[in-house]
Structures are given as structure tokens and as C-alpha cells.
Amino acid sequence: MKSRIFSLLFSATLLSASLLPQLAHAASVSFIEPADGAVVSSPFTVKFGVSGMEVKPAGDMTANTGHHHLLINADSIPKGESIPIDDKHLHFGKGQAETSVTLPPGKYKLTMQFANGAHQSYGPELSKTINVTVK
């Protein structure tokens, strides 16, 4: 009986220990500003948020770090794929958490994508999409 209890306790301890890294590294990103559905005047400020990861400049490949990208009218990038360099995919490789965006009047989908130091996406899990209207 004692050995069975010990075995159950040992198994539970191993299971909880294996889940801890996943819980400790549960990360998310957010738009601090603007709010989803906001009506803004151009230029407008965009502020990025991240929790569970650390912002580092491009080139730094430390685990659990990365930097922000703003995708304009584009979907999140699949995990491991490089984020394109064009006028729809803005890179903030110096570790910036805020920027000023100038867009003509209209409706826009803004997606914030977090990626590693080599601009490889962390996938939809570390992206957030909002919609704004520029007046």
C-alpha cells in the first residue's frame, strides 16, 4: 500500500513538474493603444504589449525573447516563418514598443506579431488583431 501511494505521489510530482515550464512560459501579446474598433486620426500612436516574453532587439536569439511587428491588412504569420519585409509588414527590430502610424482614411485590420531575433514568427499564439478606422 505504501509503495502504491508513493508511486502515485511520485507520478503526480513528475506530471506537475513537466507542466511548470509550459505555465511559466505562457505568453501573450496585446495592443495597449488603440482599442479594437477605434476611430483614429492619422498619424496615430500604436503601443504594443507583451507578457511572458521579453522584448529584445533583432539579432538577439535568447530564448523567450523577441520583438514586435505590425501587419497592416495582413493575417498573422505561421509559427517559424519569416516575416516579410514590405509596406504591409512593419518591423520594430530595435525593440520598440510604440510607433506612430500614418495611413490614409479607411478601415484597417492591424495585427501585432511577435517574432524571434531572426524575424521568425512565434505564430498566431503570439499575435493580436484589431480593427481601426482612420478618419
NUKOLBA-838935 format. One record per atom (N, C-alpha, C): residue in one letter; x, y, z; residue number from 1. Coordinates in nm, 2 decimals. Atoms other than C-alpha are relative to their C-alpha. Layout:
{pt A {X Y Z} NUM}
...
END
This chain:
{pt M {0.08 -0.12 0.00} 1}
{pt M {0.00 0.00 0.00} 1}
{pt M {0.09 0.13 0.00} 1}
{pt K {-0.09 -0.11 0.00} 2}
{pt K {0.28 0.24 0.09} 2}
{pt K {0.07 0.02 -0.13} 2}
{pt S {-0.07 -0.02 0.12} 3}
{pt S {0.46 0.17 -0.23} 3}
{pt S {-0.10 0.06 -0.11} 3}
{pt R {0.10 -0.05 0.10} 4}
{pt R {0.14 0.24 -0.43} 4}
{pt R {-0.02 0.15 0.02} 4}
{pt I {0.02 -0.14 -0.03} 5}
{pt I {0.08 0.57 -0.25} 5}
{pt I {0.13 0.08 -0.05} 5}
{pt F {-0.12 -0.06 0.04} 6}
{pt F {0.45 0.66 -0.31} 6}
{pt F {0.01 0.02 -0.15} 6}
{pt S {0.00 0.00 0.14} 7}
{pt S {0.42 0.57 -0.67} 7}
{pt S {-0.10 0.11 -0.06} 7}
{pt L {0.09 -0.10 0.05} 8}
{pt L {0.11 0.79 -0.72} 8}
{pt L {0.05 0.14 0.03} 8}
{pt L {-0.06 -0.13 -0.03} 9}
{pt L {0.27 1.08 -0.54} 9}
{pt L {0.11 0.04 -0.09} 9}
{pt F {-0.11 -0.03 0.08} 10}
{pt F {0.58 1.05 -0.74} 10}
{pt F {-0.04 0.03 -0.15} 10}
{pt S {0.06 -0.03 0.13} 11}
{pt S {0.38 1.04 -1.07} 11}
{pt S {-0.06 0.13 -0.01} 11}
{pt A {0.07 -0.13 0.00} 12}
{pt A {0.18 1.34 -0.97} 12}
{pt A {0.11 0.11 0.00} 12}
{pt T {-0.11 -0.10 -0.01} 13}
{pt T {0.50 1.53 -0.88} 13}
{pt T {0.07 0.02 -0.14} 13}
{pt L {-0.06 -0.01 0.13} 14}
{pt L {0.66 1.44 -1.22} 14}
{pt L {-0.09 0.07 -0.10} 14}
{pt L {0.10 -0.07 0.10} 15}
{pt L {0.34 1.55 -1.41} 15}
{pt L {0.00 0.15 0.03} 15}
{pt S {0.01 -0.14 -0.03} 16}
{pt S {0.32 1.88 -1.23} 16}
{pt S {0.13 0.07 -0.03} 16}
{pt A {-0.13 -0.06 0.04} 17}
{pt A {0.69 1.95 -1.28} 17}
{pt A {0.01 0.01 -0.15} 17}
{pt S {-0.01 -0.01 0.15} 18}
{pt S {0.66 1.88 -1.65} 18}
{pt S {-0.09 0.11 -0.05} 18}
{pt L {0.09 -0.10 0.04} 19}
{pt L {0.37 2.13 -1.67} 19}
{pt L {0.05 0.14 0.03} 19}
{pt L {-0.04 -0.13 -0.05} 20}
{pt L {0.55 2.41 -1.49} 20}
{pt L {0.07 0.09 -0.11} 20}
{pt P {-0.06 -0.09 0.10} 21}
{pt P {0.77 2.53 -1.78} 21}
{pt P {-0.11 0.05 -0.10} 21}
{pt Q {0.10 -0.05 0.09} 22}
{pt Q {0.46 2.55 -2.00} 22}
{pt Q {-0.08 0.11 0.06} 22}
{pt L {0.07 -0.10 -0.07} 23}
{pt L {0.28 2.75 -1.74} 23}
{pt L {0.08 0.13 0.01} 23}
{pt A {-0.09 -0.11 -0.02} 24}
{pt A {0.58 2.97 -1.67} 24}
{pt A {0.02 0.08 -0.13} 24}
{pt H {-0.03 -0.07 0.13} 25}
{pt H {0.62 3.05 -2.04} 25}
{pt H {-0.13 0.03 -0.08} 25}
{pt A {0.13 -0.04 0.07} 26}
{pt A {0.25 3.11 -2.13} 26}
{pt A {0.01 0.14 -0.03} 26}
{pt A {-0.02 -0.14 0.04} 27}
{pt A {0.29 3.43 -2.32} 27}
{pt A {-0.12 0.05 -0.08} 27}
{pt S {0.11 -0.06 0.08} 28}
{pt S {0.05 3.67 -2.48} 28}
{pt S {0.05 0.14 -0.04} 28}
{pt V {-0.03 -0.14 0.05} 29}
{pt V {0.06 4.00 -2.68} 29}
{pt V {-0.13 0.07 0.00} 29}
{pt S {0.12 -0.08 0.00} 30}
{pt S {-0.18 4.29 -2.68} 30}
{pt S {0.03 0.13 -0.06} 30}
{pt F {0.00 -0.14 0.03} 31}
{pt F {-0.25 4.63 -2.82} 31}
{pt F {-0.03 0.08 0.12} 31}
{pt I {0.04 -0.09 -0.11} 32}
{pt I {-0.23 4.88 -2.54} 32}
{pt I {-0.08 0.12 -0.06} 32}
{pt E {0.07 -0.11 0.07} 33}
{pt E {-0.34 5.15 -2.79} 33}
{pt E {0.02 -0.02 -0.15} 33}
{pt P {0.14 -0.04 -0.02} 34}
{pt P {-0.55 5.19 -3.00} 34}
{pt P {-0.09 -0.12 0.04} 34}
{pt A {0.09 0.11 -0.04} 35}
{pt A {-0.85 4.99 -2.88} 35}
{pt A {-0.06 -0.05 -0.13} 35}
{pt D {0.06 0.06 0.11} 36}
{pt D {-1.02 4.75 -3.11} 36}
{pt D {-0.13 0.08 -0.04} 36}
{pt G {0.12 -0.08 0.05} 37}
{pt G {-1.29 4.94 -3.32} 37}
{pt G {0.02 0.15 0.01} 37}
{pt A {-0.03 -0.15 -0.02} 38}
{pt A {-1.12 5.28 -3.25} 38}
{pt A {-0.01 0.07 -0.13} 38}
{pt V {-0.01 -0.09 0.12} 39}
{pt V {-1.17 5.57 -3.49} 39}
{pt V {0.11 0.10 0.03} 39}
{pt V {-0.12 -0.08 -0.02} 40}
{pt V {-0.84 5.75 -3.52} 40}
{pt V {0.03 0.10 -0.11} 40}
{pt S {-0.05 -0.10 0.10} 41}
{pt S {-0.68 6.05 -3.70} 41}
{pt S {0.14 -0.04 -0.03} 41}
{pt S {-0.13 0.03 0.05} 42}
{pt S {-0.37 5.99 -3.90} 42}
{pt S {0.09 0.13 0.01} 42}
{pt P {-0.06 0.12 -0.05} 43}
{pt P {-0.10 5.98 -3.78} 43}
{pt P {-0.05 -0.03 0.14} 43}
{pt F {0.04 0.04 -0.13} 44}
{pt F {-0.19 5.78 -3.47} 44}
{pt F {0.10 -0.09 0.06} 44}
{pt T {-0.10 0.07 -0.07} 45}
{pt T {0.00 5.61 -3.20} 45}
{pt T {-0.05 -0.15 0.02} 45}
{pt V {0.03 0.14 -0.02} 46}
{pt V {0.02 5.23 -3.17} 46}
{pt V {0.10 -0.04 0.11} 46}
{pt K {-0.08 0.05 -0.11} 47}
{pt K {0.15 5.08 -2.84} 47}
{pt K {-0.02 -0.15 0.01} 47}
{pt F {0.00 0.15 -0.01} 48}
{pt F {0.24 4.71 -2.81} 48}
{pt F {0.02 -0.05 0.14} 48}
{pt G {-0.02 0.06 -0.13} 49}
{pt G {0.22 4.49 -2.50} 49}
{pt G {0.04 -0.14 -0.02} 49}
{pt V {-0.03 0.14 0.00} 50}
{pt V {0.37 4.15 -2.43} 50}
{pt V {0.02 -0.04 0.15} 50}
{pt S {-0.03 0.06 -0.13} 51}
{pt S {0.37 3.93 -2.12} 51}
{pt S {0.05 -0.14 -0.02} 51}
{pt G {-0.06 0.13 0.01} 52}
{pt G {0.56 3.61 -2.06} 52}
{pt G {0.11 -0.02 -0.09} 52}
{pt M {-0.12 -0.01 0.08} 53}
{pt M {0.83 3.71 -2.30} 53}
{pt M {0.07 0.13 0.02} 53}
{pt E {-0.08 -0.12 -0.02} 54}
{pt E {1.10 3.97 -2.30} 54}
{pt E {0.03 0.06 -0.14} 54}
{pt V {-0.04 -0.07 0.13} 55}
{pt V {1.15 4.23 -2.58} 55}
{pt V {0.15 0.02 -0.01} 55}
{pt K {-0.15 -0.01 0.03} 56}
{pt K {1.50 4.22 -2.73} 56}
{pt K {0.01 0.05 -0.14} 56}
{pt P {-0.01 -0.04 0.14} 57}
{pt P {1.63 4.37 -3.05} 57}
{pt P {0.03 -0.11 -0.09} 57}
{pt A {-0.03 0.10 0.10} 58}
{pt A {1.66 4.18 -3.37} 58}
{pt A {0.14 -0.04 0.01} 58}
{pt G {-0.13 0.05 -0.01} 59}
{pt G {1.96 3.96 -3.38} 59}
{pt G {0.03 -0.08 0.13} 59}
{pt D {-0.02 0.06 -0.13} 60}
{pt D {1.93 3.86 -3.01} 60}
{pt D {-0.09 -0.13 0.00} 60}
{pt M {0.08 0.13 0.00} 61}
{pt M {1.83 3.49 -3.01} 61}
{pt M {-0.01 -0.07 0.13} 61}
{pt T {0.03 0.05 -0.13} 62}
{pt T {1.79 3.45 -2.64} 62}
{pt T {-0.13 -0.06 0.01} 62}
{pt A {0.12 0.07 -0.01} 63}
{pt A {1.52 3.20 -2.55} 63}
{pt A {-0.11 0.09 0.06} 63}
{pt N {0.12 -0.08 -0.06} 64}
{pt N {1.17 3.36 -2.47} 64}
{pt N {0.02 0.15 -0.02} 64}
{pt T {-0.01 -0.14 0.03} 65}
{pt T {1.26 3.69 -2.63} 65}
{pt T {-0.04 0.02 -0.15} 65}
{pt G {0.03 -0.03 0.14} 66}
{pt G {1.17 3.87 -2.95} 66}
{pt G {-0.04 0.15 -0.01} 66}
{pt H {0.03 -0.14 0.02} 67}
{pt H {1.04 4.19 -3.09} 67}
{pt H {-0.13 0.01 -0.08} 67}
{pt H {0.13 -0.02 0.06} 68}
{pt H {0.72 4.34 -3.24} 68}
{pt H {0.00 0.02 -0.15} 68}
{pt H {0.02 -0.03 0.14} 69}
{pt H {0.59 4.36 -3.60} 69}
{pt H {-0.14 0.04 -0.01} 69}
{pt L {0.14 -0.04 0.03} 70}
{pt L {0.28 4.54 -3.72} 70}
{pt L {-0.03 -0.03 -0.14} 70}
{pt L {0.04 0.04 0.13} 71}
{pt L {0.10 4.39 -4.01} 71}
{pt L {-0.13 0.07 -0.03} 71}
{pt I {0.11 -0.08 0.04} 72}
{pt I {-0.14 4.61 -4.19} 72}
{pt I {-0.08 -0.07 -0.11} 72}
{pt N {0.09 0.08 0.09} 73}
{pt N {-0.44 4.43 -4.36} 73}
{pt N {0.07 -0.13 -0.04} 73}
{pt A {-0.06 0.13 0.03} 74}
{pt A {-0.25 4.11 -4.33} 74}
{pt A {-0.02 -0.09 0.12} 74}
{pt D {0.02 0.10 -0.10} 75}
{pt D {-0.30 3.79 -4.13} 75}
{pt D {0.13 -0.03 0.08} 75}
{pt S {-0.12 0.04 -0.08} 76}
{pt S {-0.07 3.65 -3.86} 76}
{pt S {0.08 -0.10 -0.08} 76}
{pt I {-0.09 0.09 0.07} 77}
{pt I {0.23 3.46 -3.98} 77}
{pt I {0.01 -0.13 0.07} 77}
{pt P {-0.01 0.14 -0.06} 78}
{pt P {0.25 3.08 -3.92} 78}
{pt P {0.14 -0.01 0.08} 78}
{pt K {-0.12 0.02 -0.08} 79}
{pt K {0.50 2.98 -3.65} 79}
{pt K {0.12 -0.05 -0.08} 79}
{pt G {-0.13 0.04 0.06} 80}
{pt G {0.86 2.95 -3.77} 80}
{pt G {0.02 0.07 -0.13} 80}
{pt E {-0.02 -0.07 0.12} 81}
{pt E {0.80 3.15 -4.09} 81}
{pt E {0.06 0.14 0.02} 81}
{pt S {-0.06 -0.14 -0.01} 82}
{pt S {1.00 3.47 -4.15} 82}
{pt S {-0.11 0.10 -0.04} 82}
{pt I {0.10 -0.11 0.03} 83}
{pt I {0.80 3.79 -4.15} 83}
{pt I {0.06 0.08 -0.12} 83}
{pt P {-0.05 -0.07 0.12} 84}
{pt P {0.82 3.96 -4.49} 84}
{pt P {0.04 0.14 0.03} 84}
{pt I {-0.04 -0.14 -0.01} 85}
{pt I {0.98 4.30 -4.54} 85}
{pt I {-0.06 0.07 -0.11} 85}
{pt D {0.07 -0.09 0.10} 86}
{pt D {0.74 4.53 -4.72} 86}
{pt D {-0.09 0.10 0.07} 86}
{pt D {0.08 -0.10 -0.06} 87}
{pt D {0.50 4.81 -4.66} 87}
{pt D {-0.12 -0.04 0.08} 87}
{pt K {0.11 0.06 -0.09} 88}
{pt K {0.24 4.58 -4.50} 88}
{pt K {0.05 -0.07 0.12} 88}
{pt H {-0.06 0.06 -0.12} 89}
{pt H {0.48 4.43 -4.25} 89}
{pt H {0.11 0.09 0.05} 89}
{pt L {-0.09 -0.09 -0.06} 90}
{pt L {0.65 4.68 -4.03} 90}
{pt L {0.08 -0.06 0.11} 90}
{pt H {-0.09 0.06 -0.09} 91}
{pt H {0.95 4.57 -3.83} 91}
{pt H {0.05 0.10 0.11} 91}
{pt F {-0.05 -0.09 -0.11} 92}
{pt F {1.05 4.71 -3.49} 92}
{pt F {0.11 -0.07 0.07} 92}
{pt G {-0.12 0.08 -0.04} 93}
{pt G {1.39 4.54 -3.46} 93}
{pt G {0.09 0.06 0.10} 93}
{pt K {-0.08 -0.06 -0.11} 94}
{pt K {1.53 4.79 -3.21} 94}
{pt K {-0.06 -0.03 0.13} 94}
{pt G {0.07 0.03 -0.13} 95}
{pt G {1.28 4.66 -2.95} 95}
{pt G {-0.10 0.10 0.03} 95}
{pt Q {0.10 -0.10 -0.03} 96}
{pt Q {1.04 4.95 -2.98} 96}
{pt Q {-0.13 -0.06 0.04} 96}
{pt A {0.13 0.04 -0.04} 97}
{pt A {0.71 4.91 -2.81} 97}
{pt A {-0.11 0.10 -0.03} 97}
{pt E {0.10 -0.11 0.04} 98}
{pt E {0.54 5.22 -2.96} 98}
{pt E {0.05 0.06 -0.13} 98}
{pt T {-0.03 -0.06 0.13} 99}
{pt T {0.52 5.38 -3.30} 99}
{pt T {-0.11 0.09 -0.04} 99}
{pt S {0.10 -0.08 0.06} 100}
{pt S {0.34 5.64 -3.50} 100}
{pt S {-0.03 -0.05 -0.14} 100}
{pt V {0.04 0.06 0.13} 101}
{pt V {0.14 5.51 -3.80} 101}
{pt V {-0.08 0.11 -0.08} 101}
{pt T {0.07 -0.09 0.09} 102}
{pt T {0.03 5.72 -4.09} 102}
{pt T {-0.07 -0.08 -0.11} 102}
{pt L {0.08 0.08 0.10} 103}
{pt L {-0.25 5.57 -4.31} 103}
{pt L {-0.10 0.10 -0.05} 103}
{pt P {0.11 -0.08 0.06} 104}
{pt P {-0.50 5.73 -4.55} 104}
{pt P {-0.13 -0.04 0.06} 104}
{pt P {0.14 0.03 -0.06} 105}
{pt P {-0.87 5.74 -4.44} 105}
{pt P {-0.04 -0.14 -0.05} 105}
{pt G {0.05 0.13 0.04} 106}
{pt G {-1.03 5.40 -4.44} 106}
{pt G {-0.01 -0.10 0.12} 106}
{pt K {0.01 0.10 -0.11} 107}
{pt K {-1.09 5.08 -4.24} 107}
{pt K {0.12 -0.09 -0.02} 107}
{pt Y {-0.13 0.08 0.00} 108}
{pt Y {-0.78 4.87 -4.14} 108}
{pt Y {-0.01 -0.11 0.10} 108}
{pt K {-0.03 0.11 -0.10} 109}
{pt K {-0.70 4.54 -3.98} 109}
{pt K {0.15 0.01 0.04} 109}
{pt L {-0.14 0.00 -0.04} 110}
{pt L {-0.39 4.57 -3.77} 110}
{pt L {0.03 -0.12 0.08} 110}
{pt T {-0.04 0.12 -0.07} 111}
{pt T {-0.21 4.26 -3.65} 111}
{pt T {0.14 0.02 0.06} 111}
{pt M {-0.13 -0.01 -0.06} 112}
{pt M {0.07 4.27 -3.40} 112}
{pt M {0.05 -0.14 0.01} 112}
{pt Q {-0.06 0.13 0.00} 113}
{pt Q {0.30 3.97 -3.45} 113}
{pt Q {0.13 0.01 0.07} 113}
{pt F {-0.13 0.01 -0.08} 114}
{pt F {0.58 3.88 -3.20} 114}
{pt F {0.08 -0.10 -0.07} 114}
{pt A {-0.09 0.09 0.06} 115}
{pt A {0.88 3.71 -3.35} 115}
{pt A {0.14 0.00 0.06} 115}
{pt N {-0.13 0.01 -0.06} 116}
{pt N {1.23 3.60 -3.25} 116}
{pt N {0.10 0.09 -0.07} 116}
{pt G {-0.11 -0.09 0.05} 117}
{pt G {1.56 3.78 -3.32} 117}
{pt G {0.03 -0.02 -0.15} 117}
{pt A {-0.02 0.02 0.14} 118}
{pt A {1.57 3.63 -3.67} 118}
{pt A {-0.13 0.03 -0.08} 118}
{pt H {0.13 -0.04 0.06} 119}
{pt H {1.22 3.77 -3.75} 119}
{pt H {-0.09 -0.12 -0.04} 119}
{pt Q {0.08 0.11 0.02} 120}
{pt Q {1.07 3.42 -3.74} 120}
{pt Q {-0.12 0.00 0.10} 120}
{pt S {0.13 -0.02 -0.08} 121}
{pt S {0.71 3.43 -3.62} 121}
{pt S {-0.01 -0.10 0.11} 121}
{pt Y {0.04 0.09 -0.11} 122}
{pt Y {0.60 3.28 -3.29} 122}
{pt Y {-0.14 -0.06 -0.03} 122}
{pt G {0.13 0.05 0.04} 123}
{pt G {0.27 3.21 -3.47} 123}
{pt G {-0.11 0.07 0.05} 123}
{pt P {0.13 -0.06 -0.04} 124}
{pt P {-0.09 3.30 -3.41} 124}
{pt P {-0.01 0.02 0.15} 124}
{pt E {0.01 0.00 -0.15} 125}
{pt E {-0.05 3.23 -3.04} 125}
{pt E {0.06 0.13 0.05} 125}
{pt L {-0.06 -0.12 -0.05} 126}
{pt L {0.17 3.54 -3.01} 126}
{pt L {-0.03 0.11 -0.10} 126}
{pt S {0.04 -0.11 0.09} 127}
{pt S {-0.03 3.77 -3.24} 127}
{pt S {-0.14 0.05 0.06} 127}
{pt K {0.13 -0.06 -0.04} 128}
{pt K {-0.33 4.00 -3.18} 128}
{pt K {-0.04 0.09 -0.11} 128}
{pt T {0.06 -0.08 0.10} 129}
{pt T {-0.56 4.16 -3.43} 129}
{pt T {-0.11 0.09 0.05} 129}
{pt I {0.11 -0.09 -0.03} 130}
{pt I {-0.77 4.47 -3.40} 130}
{pt I {-0.04 0.07 -0.13} 130}
{pt N {0.05 -0.07 0.11} 131}
{pt N {-0.97 4.68 -3.64} 131}
{pt N {-0.01 0.15 0.04} 131}
{pt V {0.01 -0.14 -0.02} 132}
{pt V {-0.94 5.06 -3.67} 132}
{pt V {-0.06 0.07 -0.12} 132}
{pt T {0.04 -0.09 0.11} 133}
{pt T {-1.10 5.33 -3.88} 133}
{pt T {0.08 0.13 0.00} 133}
{pt V {-0.07 -0.13 0.00} 134}
{pt V {-0.88 5.62 -3.99} 134}
{pt V {-0.09 0.10 -0.07} 134}
{pt K {0.10 -0.10 0.06} 135}
{pt K {-1.09 5.93 -4.05} 135}
{pt K {0.08 0.11 -0.07} 135}
END
